[in-house]
Amino acid sequence: MSTGNYKQLAAQLRKPQGVMGDEVAEFMNAGNELLTRNTIQQIKLTRDLNIIEIGMGNGKFIPELFEMFSLSSYHGCDYSMDMVQSAKRLNEGNPEKHKVHFYHCEAQQRPFVSQTQDVIFTVNTIYFWDDADQVLQEFGRVLVNN
Ligand SMILES: C[S@@+](CC[C@H](N)C(=O)[O-])C[C@H]1O[C@@H](n2cnc3c(N)ncnc32)[C@H](O)[C@@H]1O
């Protein structure tokens, strides 16, 4: 692979877009499957949950979340409009899709009311955030205070 191609791939991993973006998203689904499942398995709360995922890509693992937990809502945030659209498409057949909401936004710009969310998770995105402190502060604001 040439240097130019590596740069193109790196840009797509950061923000998947267009036809190549969809291919990269599928490639990430396969490569990150174990990590994503391990992350989801860390959720130990058993009540009805409101969950946010930052950088859900094409949202492949959303149906598994609904199988594993009793979810009141799932909110997926991604700053790639193409990923938001792919996630909407992939979740068309999800019987729980009325509980699924997608947002085209930056990690620190989530449109949520304070103390309304039980879980926020993200896989392979933190190194793309411009200001991780700001994002984590925002997490603190929207998480339910247990
Ligand atoms: C490497 S992919 C990981 C996708 C998926 N979580 C996985 O592990 O397969 C990074 C995803 O996070 C999104 N992303 C990266 N930085 C972001 C930010 N600052 N705000 C919102 N989304 C972001 C990208 O658009 C992309 O869909």
The ligand as a MOL file (V3000), in Angstrom:
LIG
                    3D

  0  0  0     0  0            999 V3000
M  V30 BEGIN CTAB
M  V30 COUNTS 27 29 0 0 0
M  V30 BEGIN ATOM
M  V30 1 C -12.5710 3.8630 14.1540 0
M  V30 2 S -14.3350 4.1530 13.9520 0 CHG=1
M  V30 3 C -15.0100 3.0300 15.2070 0
M  V30 4 C -16.4320 2.6090 14.8840 0
M  V30 5 C -17.0260 1.5810 15.8560 0
M  V30 6 N -17.1660 2.1690 17.1970 0
M  V30 7 C -16.1570 0.3500 15.9030 0
M  V30 8 O -15.4150 0.1690 16.8850 0
M  V30 9 O -16.2100 -0.4380 14.9430 0 CHG=-1
M  V30 10 C -14.5790 5.7410 14.7080 0
M  V30 11 C -16.0220 6.2260 14.6100 0
M  V30 12 O -16.1850 7.3240 15.4970 0
M  V30 13 C -16.6470 8.4540 14.7900 0
M  V30 14 N -16.0000 9.6120 15.4490 0
M  V30 15 C -14.6760 9.8640 15.5520 0
M  V30 16 N -14.4530 11.0020 16.2230 0
M  V30 17 C -15.6650 11.4880 16.5690 0
M  V30 18 C -16.1000 12.6560 17.2670 0
M  V30 19 N -15.2060 13.5520 17.7260 0
M  V30 20 N -17.4210 12.8640 17.4430 0
M  V30 21 C -18.3210 11.9510 16.9480 0
M  V30 22 N -17.9770 10.8260 16.2760 0
M  V30 23 C -16.6710 10.5980 16.0840 0
M  V30 24 C -16.2250 8.2440 13.3380 0
M  V30 25 O -17.0280 8.9300 12.4090 0
M  V30 26 C -16.3430 6.7200 13.2200 0
M  V30 27 O -17.6480 6.3150 12.8380 0
M  V30 END ATOM
M  V30 BEGIN BOND
M  V30 1 1 1 2
M  V30 2 1 2 3
M  V30 3 1 2 10
M  V30 4 1 3 4
M  V30 5 1 4 5
M  V30 6 1 5 6
M  V30 7 1 5 7
M  V30 8 2 7 8
M  V30 9 1 7 9
M  V30 10 1 10 11
M  V30 11 1 11 12
M  V30 12 1 11 26
M  V30 13 1 12 13
M  V30 14 1 13 14
M  V30 15 1 13 24
M  V30 16 1 14 15
M  V30 17 1 14 23
M  V30 18 2 15 16
M  V30 19 1 16 17
M  V30 20 1 17 18
M  V30 21 2 17 23
M  V30 22 1 18 19
M  V30 23 2 18 20
M  V30 24 1 20 21
M  V30 25 2 21 22
M  V30 26 1 22 23
M  V30 27 1 24 25
M  V30 28 1 24 26
M  V30 29 1 26 27
M  V30 END BOND
M  V30 END CTAB
M  END
